[in-house]
Amino acid sequence: MSKKNILIIMVDQLNGTLFPDGPAEWLHAPNLKKLAARSTRFGNAYTASPLCAPGRASFMSGQLPSRTRVYDNAAEFASDIPTYAHHLRRAGYYTCLSGKMHFVGPDQLHGFEDRLTTDIYPADFGWTPDYRKPGERIEWWYHNMGSVTGAGVAEISNQMEYDDEVANFGKQKIYQLSRQQDDRPWALTVSFTHPHDPYVARKKFSDLYNDCQYLDPVESAYEFDDYDAHSQRIMLANDYTGFDITDEHVRRARRAYFANISYLDEKVGEILQVLEDTRQAENTTIVFVSDHGDMLGEKGLWFKMSFYEGSARVPLMICSPQMMPGLIDTPVSTIDVTPTLAELAGVSMEEVMPWTEGESLVSLANGATRTSPVAMEYAAEGSNAPLVSLRSGRWKYNRCALDPDQLFDLVADPLEQSNLADDPQHQSRLATLKSQSLERWDLDAFDAQVRESQARRWVVYEALRHGDYYPWDYQPLQKASERYMRNHMDLNILEESQRFPRGE
């Protein structure tokens, strides 16, 4: 039997709590709801790291940041780490990327045979945090609350311009793949930057939420001293004291965020329609996933960088005839996607399995059970030492060498308001999870690893900014002499071969 094509649709900073079983009923997302109805839906999927570059490198490789060494948004993704693009390409797939993947370093392909757009963020070491300077805020690139105070409506923005291009190139590529002479199966990744802040949306999508009941967060902001230590660091890193955030700012930001989910839904619908129109839908496995979430003002927190559910939980849906449609509540991770794709494609990852931490989701979707905990790591801006987390069943356990432990019961306390780490009734559970965490992570070694990487990159970045500058940003090229009609082509053959469907 021929191998199925694979379409991966990735979005950025989409809060997984809004996808408890596909898109929440009140979201205007008809295309994603249709996709959800025929997909395996993982209602408790988690990022490997709640930040773009480390989350994406882990997603592509099936490894946590402590192994990929992509700790933050300026850490190089090494060329010797196999990704799902490498595994699929090695097995005979054509692999292509349209959009964002936040690769840092001179390798801007990581197994993709073609890349159709540049990235939206820089590929060099300029965004490197520095653990040697705890509490330092790097103004020119750190998040700040201006994304909230400046929220509203616009017909074009930097982010919209990018995603419009990503969608157009993705659709164009699907058309091309329907007419290609290449008989290989294909794996196309279309990766958007929305609904990532800034919280700015087109009016037609914003108008969908005129009467939205969800513009106020469920949980109000705390007094600063009532936050846990890591949340305090994030708020300081986001310059929360520099902005007066009103209730109206919060509502406008959340409304624009919801509107941009609808904007993405329209893009997804266009892509899936081209797949249908070119008669490739039945032969294509579809994955929909985000890199991490967004707190959206819950607890007064915004953006990501946290293990709280809004930041760490992501939507994950897989539409494949090899996986039963329906809701799976078992906690899973984005690092499980690479081994899942490999199994669906009949691709062996045997040579690298000793170093791959993800597990295929195929058997889980078809009725098997899974008891292994989901692991997360964070070692970027807003932290002064690495943080690690385990989600095991109903429990989430967070550990950092600088902070008190955290233990949450996500069934009894889905808003994570009650830290049970000091509760006498939960010491046995705490001890079990702490033992598993200690077995998995040596935080002193992890910290030393991150500090060494940061220090090296600060030196290299400064050096490379002196003299002639050679950027690593991907420069997409088009082979213009192979497009449309050229004199090394036969016009009769060309016109017939580029029409699809033919003979109708």
Order of alpha helices (4+ residues) and beta strands (2+ residues): beta-alpha-beta-beta-alpha-alpha-alpha-beta-beta-alpha-beta-alpha-beta-beta-alpha-alpha-alpha-beta-alpha-beta-beta-beta-beta-alpha-alpha-beta-beta-beta-beta-alpha-alpha-alpha
